Amino acid sequence: MSNQFFRFKEFTVVQEKAAMKVGTDGVMLGAWTNIGSANRILDIGTGTGLIALMLAQRCNAQIDAVEVDEPSAQQAGENVANSKWSSRINIICNSFQCFAKEANQKYELIVSNPPYFVNSLKSPEVARTVARHNELLPHDELIEGVNAILTDEGRFAGIFPYIEGNVFVAKASNYGLFCTKRINVLGKVNGPVKRLLLEFERKPKALVEETFCIRGASGEYSPEYIKLTKDFYLAF
């Protein structure tokens, strides 16, 4: 059973209502994403509000966060209200497809830890299935929406399983979004690539590619993972 809350250095995430709990993927994306000079950021599928809160800790931008699951959106709103950045984060309960069609502004940075499983077994929990599987947000529709509301010089950052991430890169290029940064994330040193941290821009450029290990051979957190997340985890 997951903990009902997760305490970070500068905020706490309560998660008993949320379909997806705090996990390594979201923490890595929130810590790794290059914010640059973005003044307006969008978090797609915010869940508990984790990534929006992490980005708010790292910058002074205004952040919109979209979540289709109503209990999760309510939970995210509560977490934001109890944080020091409540005036800069706006939680929106809506599907991303509807949000993108109705949006009257564009974003310099868009981030997402999206639903990604396509043909895997479904969870018996309906909300968790929605959060983990992409039936309600197919990757083509995610890319189309991002393309519609990303500024000309903007960036999209996401985290994906290895296979799904490679497919996403190929699809995104068909829409004029090109992968410019790629981090191959290993669960532990010398292990297989488990996740891809990806950044996309409208203009193609030479790909920056690196490899990143979460844990060492003995199971301890790697120095690079500690360095990446030390501003957030109490343990570091």
C-alpha positions in Angstrom: 0.0 0.0 0.0 1.4 3.4 -1.0 2.1 6.1 1.6 -0.7 8.6 1.7 1.8 11.5 1.5 5.4 12.0 0.3 7.4 14.8 2.0 10.1 16.7 0.0 12.5 19.4 1.2 10.2 22.3 0.3 6.7 20.8 -0.2 4.6 17.8 0.7 2.6 15.7 -1.8 -0.6 14.1 -0.4 -1.6 11.3 -2.7 -4.4 9.1 -1.3 -6.9 10.3 -3.9 -4.6 10.3 -6.9 -4.6 7.5 -9.5 -0.8 7.6 -9.8 1.5 8.1 -6.8 4.8 9.8 -6.5 7.4 7.8 -8.5 10.9 8.0 -9.7 9.9 8.9 -13.3 8.1 12.1 -12.2 10.9 13.1 -9.9 13.6 12.7 -12.6 11.6 14.7 -15.1 10.9 17.5 -12.7 14.5 17.7 -11.7 16.0 17.2 -15.2 13.8 19.4 -17.4 15.7 22.5 -18.8 13.5 25.4 -17.7 15.7 28.0 -19.4 14.0 31.4 -19.5 10.5 30.1 -19.8 7.9 32.4 -18.3 4.9 30.1 -18.9 5.0 26.3 -18.4 2.4 23.6 -19.0 2.4 20.2 -17.2 0.3 17.6 -19.0 -1.2 14.9 -16.8 -0.1 16.5 -13.5 -1.5 13.7 -11.2 -0.6 14.8 -7.7 0.9 18.0 -9.0 4.4 16.7 -8.3 6.2 18.0 -11.5 4.4 21.3 -11.4 5.5 21.8 -7.8 9.1 20.8 -8.6 9.3 23.2 -11.5 7.8 26.0 -9.3 10.6 25.4 -6.8 13.2 25.8 -9.6 11.9 29.0 -11.3 9.5 31.9 -11.1 7.3 31.0 -14.1 3.6 30.7 -14.2 2.6 27.1 -14.4 -0.7 25.5 -15.8 -1.2 21.9 -14.9 -3.9 19.8 -16.7 -5.3 16.6 -15.2 -8.3 14.6 -16.6 -9.0 12.5 -13.5 -11.2 14.6 -11.2 -10.0 13.1 -7.8 -6.4 13.5 -8.9 -7.0 17.1 -10.0 -8.6 17.8 -6.6 -5.6 16.3 -4.9 -3.2 18.3 -7.0 -5.2 21.5 -6.2 -4.9 20.7 -2.5 -1.1 20.1 -2.7 -0.6 23.4 -4.6 -2.8 25.3 -2.1 -0.6 24.0 0.7 2.6 25.0 -1.0 4.5 28.3 -1.1 3.8 28.6 -4.9 0.0 28.6 -4.9 -0.2 31.9 -6.7 1.9 30.6 -9.6 0.3 27.2 -10.3 -3.1 26.7 -11.8 -4.7 23.2 -11.8 -7.1 22.5 -14.6 -9.4 19.5 -14.6 -9.8 18.7 -18.3 -8.6 16.4 -21.0 -5.5 17.6 -22.7 -7.2 17.4 -26.1 -10.0 19.8 -25.0 -7.5 22.0 -23.2 -5.3 22.3 -26.3 -8.2 23.1 -28.6 -9.5 25.8 -26.2 -6.2 27.4 -25.2 -5.8 31.0 -26.1 -2.1 31.2 -25.3 1.1 29.3 -26.0 3.8 27.9 -23.7 7.6 28.2 -23.8 8.0 24.9 -22.0 5.6 21.9 -21.9 6.4 18.8 -19.8 4.6 15.5 -19.4 5.0 12.1 -17.7 2.4 10.7 -20.1 0.3 7.6 -20.0 2.4 5.2 -22.1 1.4 1.6 -22.1 -0.3 0.6 -25.3 -0.9 -3.2 -25.3 0.0 -4.3 -21.8 -2.3 -5.8 -19.2 -4.8 -3.3 -17.7 -5.0 -2.6 -14.0 -8.3 -3.6 -12.3 -8.4 0.0 -10.9 -10.1 2.2 -13.5 -8.4 5.4 -12.5 -4.9 3.8 -12.5 -5.6 2.3 -15.9 -6.5 5.7 -17.2 -3.3 7.2 -15.7 -1.0 4.4 -17.1 -2.5 3.5 -20.5 -2.7 5.9 -23.4 -6.3 5.1 -24.6 -7.5 8.5 -23.4 -4.4 10.4 -24.6 -2.9 8.5 -27.6 0.6 9.7 -28.4 -0.5 11.2 -31.8 -3.0 13.4 -30.0 -0.5 14.4 -27.3 1.9 15.4 -30.1 -0.8 17.3 -32.0 -1.8 19.2 -28.9 1.8 20.1 -28.0 2.4 21.2 -31.5 -0.6 23.5 -31.4 0.3 25.4 -28.1 4.1 25.3 -28.1 5.8 28.6 -29.0 8.1 28.7 -32.0 11.2 28.6 -29.8 9.6 26.4 -27.1 10.6 23.0 -25.9 8.7 19.8 -24.9 10.2 17.4 -22.3 8.9 14.0 -21.3 9.8 10.7 -19.9 9.0 7.4 -21.5 9.7 3.6 -21.3 12.5 2.7 -23.8 10.4 1.2 -26.6 7.5 3.7 -26.4 10.0 6.6 -26.3 11.7 5.5 -29.5 8.3 5.3 -31.2 7.4 8.7 -29.8 10.6 10.2 -31.2 9.7 8.9 -34.7 6.1 10.1 -34.5 7.0 13.5 -33.2 9.4 14.2 -36.1 6.5 13.7 -38.5 4.8 16.6 -36.8 7.9 18.8 -36.9 9.0 18.2 -33.4 12.6 17.0 -33.3 14.4 15.2 -30.4 17.4 17.4 -29.4 18.3 15.8 -26.0 18.1 12.1 -25.0 19.0 10.6 -21.7 19.1 6.8 -21.6 18.1 5.9 -18.0 19.5 2.7 -16.6 17.9 1.2 -13.5 21.4 0.3 -12.3 24.9 0.3 -13.7 25.4 -2.1 -16.6 21.7 -2.8 -16.7 19.3 -2.3 -19.7 17.9 1.1 -20.6 14.6 1.4 -18.7 13.5 5.0 -19.5 14.2 7.8 -21.9 14.2 11.4 -20.8 13.6 13.3 -24.0 13.5 17.0 -25.1 12.0 18.2 -28.4 12.2 21.4 -30.3 10.8 22.7 -33.6 14.1 23.1 -35.3 16.3 20.0 -35.9 19.8 20.1 -34.4 22.6 17.7 -33.4 21.3 15.3 -30.8 22.8 15.5 -27.3 22.7 12.0 -25.9 23.9 10.7 -22.5 23.5 7.7 -20.2 22.3 8.0 -16.6 22.2 5.3 -13.9 19.8 5.5 -11.0 21.5 2.9 -8.8 25.0 1.4 -8.5 25.9 -2.2 -8.7 25.1 -2.8 -5.0 21.7 -1.1 -5.2 22.7 2.2 -3.7 21.7 5.5 -5.4 24.3 6.6 -7.8 26.2 9.9 -7.3 24.5 11.3 -10.5 21.0 10.5 -9.3 21.8 12.1 -5.9 23.2 15.2 -7.7 20.1 15.4 -9.9 17.5 15.1 -7.0 19.3 16.5 -4.0 17.3 19.7 -3.9 14.1 17.7 -3.4 14.6 14.4 -1.5 15.0 14.7 2.2 17.4 11.7 2.2 20.0 13.6 0.2 
